[in-house]
Amino acid sequence: MWYLAWILGTLFACSFSIITVLALDQIEVRKNNSDD
């Protein structure tokens, strides 16, 4: 069952990185909008 934990860990890491990138992108967009 180690492969199940490996798959879940990999999916968690990928989803966490995607969420982080999206959050950083939103922060940049809000900074640019507030400058106007």
N, CA, C and O of each residue as an XYZ file, in Angstrom:
144
protein
N       0.824     -1.218      0.000
C       0.000      0.000      0.000
C       0.857      1.268      0.000
O       0.319      2.373      0.056
N       2.171      1.123     -0.062
C       3.031      2.307     -0.076
C       2.751      3.179     -1.287
O       2.879      4.402     -1.225
N       2.371      2.548     -2.388
C       2.128      3.306     -3.617
C       0.928      4.236     -3.456
O       0.887      5.305     -4.064
N      -0.050      3.836     -2.641
C      -1.209      4.695     -2.405
C      -0.777      5.974     -1.677
O      -1.196      7.074     -2.036
N       0.057      5.814     -0.659
C       0.554      6.980      0.071
C       1.420      7.850     -0.838
O       1.381      9.077     -0.744
N       2.199      7.220     -1.716
C       3.054      7.973     -2.635
C       2.217      8.783     -3.612
O       2.513      9.949     -3.873
N       1.165      8.162     -4.155
C       0.289      8.867     -5.099
C      -0.426     10.021     -4.399
O      -0.496     11.125     -4.939
N      -0.953      9.773     -3.205
C      -1.648     10.834     -2.476
C      -0.700     11.982     -2.137
O      -1.075     13.149     -2.244
N       0.516     11.656     -1.733
C       1.495     12.690     -1.415
C       1.865     13.506     -2.636
O       2.004     14.726     -2.557
N       2.023     12.833     -3.766
C       2.368     13.535     -5.005
C       1.229     14.447     -5.439
O       1.461     15.593     -5.825
N      -0.005     13.942     -5.378
C      -1.155     14.766     -5.747
C      -1.284     15.970     -4.814
O      -1.598     17.074     -5.259
N      -1.041     15.753     -3.523
C      -1.129     16.854     -2.564
C      -0.078     17.914     -2.864
O      -0.368     19.110     -2.826
N       1.141     17.476     -3.162
C       2.213     18.423     -3.466
C       1.903     19.210     -4.735
O       2.123     20.420     -4.786
N       1.401     18.536     -5.747
C       1.072     19.215     -7.010
C      -0.062     20.212     -6.810
O       0.013     21.345     -7.285
N      -1.114     19.790     -6.105
C      -2.248     20.693     -5.898
C      -1.830     21.882     -5.033
O      -2.287     23.003     -5.257
N      -0.969     21.643     -4.052
C      -0.505     22.739     -3.199
C       0.296     23.753     -4.005
O       0.143     24.961     -3.824
N       1.160     23.253     -4.903
C       1.957     24.167     -5.721
C       1.076     24.952     -6.682
O       1.320     26.136     -6.917
N       0.052     24.308     -7.243
C      -0.857     25.003     -8.162
C      -1.630     26.090     -7.418
O      -1.777     27.205     -7.919
N      -2.125     25.763     -6.214
C      -2.870     26.745     -5.424
C      -1.967     27.922     -5.052
O      -2.407     29.071     -5.062
N      -0.706     27.636     -4.726
C       0.231     28.701     -4.376
C       0.469     29.627     -5.554
O       0.475     30.847     -5.395
N       0.667     29.054     -6.740
C       0.891     29.872     -7.938
C      -0.333     30.735     -8.227
O      -0.197     31.915     -8.549
N      -1.529     30.155     -8.115
C      -2.747     30.929     -8.364
C      -2.899     32.054     -7.341
O      -3.302     33.163     -7.691
N      -2.577     31.771     -6.081
C      -2.695     32.791     -5.042
C      -1.707     33.927     -5.298
O      -2.067     35.097     -5.167
N      -0.473     33.601     -5.660
C       0.513     34.638     -5.952
C       0.087     35.459     -7.160
O       0.291     36.673     -7.189
N      -0.502     34.807     -8.156
C      -0.972     35.515     -9.342
C      -2.082     36.495     -8.966
O      -2.107     37.620     -9.465
N      -2.991     36.081     -8.097
C      -4.069     36.968     -7.665
C      -3.518     38.163     -6.887
O      -4.023     39.277     -7.021
N      -2.492     37.934     -6.081
C      -1.888     39.034     -5.323
C      -1.288     40.057     -6.281
O      -1.443     41.262     -6.082
N      -0.603     39.580     -7.319
C      -0.024     40.495     -8.304
C      -1.113     41.279     -9.028
O      -0.959     42.478     -9.263
N      -2.210     40.615     -9.385
C      -3.305     41.292    -10.089
C      -3.906     42.374     -9.203
O      -4.191     43.476     -9.673
N      -4.101     42.070     -7.932
C      -4.690     43.058     -7.030
C      -3.752     44.243     -6.824
O      -4.208     45.382     -6.721
N      -2.441     43.985     -6.762
C      -1.479     45.085     -6.630
C      -1.557     45.991     -7.853
O      -1.557     47.215     -7.720
N      -1.622     45.402     -9.029
C      -1.682     46.196    -10.258
C      -2.983     46.988    -10.338
O      -2.980     48.128    -10.802
N      -4.086     46.406     -9.895
C      -5.369     47.105     -9.940
C      -5.407     48.267     -8.951
O      -6.007     49.303     -9.237
N      -4.779     48.107     -7.803
C      -4.812     49.166     -6.798
C      -3.934     50.346     -7.202
O      -4.119     51.450     -6.689
N      -2.987     50.137     -8.105
C      -2.125     51.227     -8.562
C      -2.884     52.214     -9.438
O      -2.519     53.388     -9.499
N      -3.916     51.767    -10.106
C      -4.664     52.637    -11.029
C      -5.449     53.711    -10.279
O      -6.131     54.525    -10.900
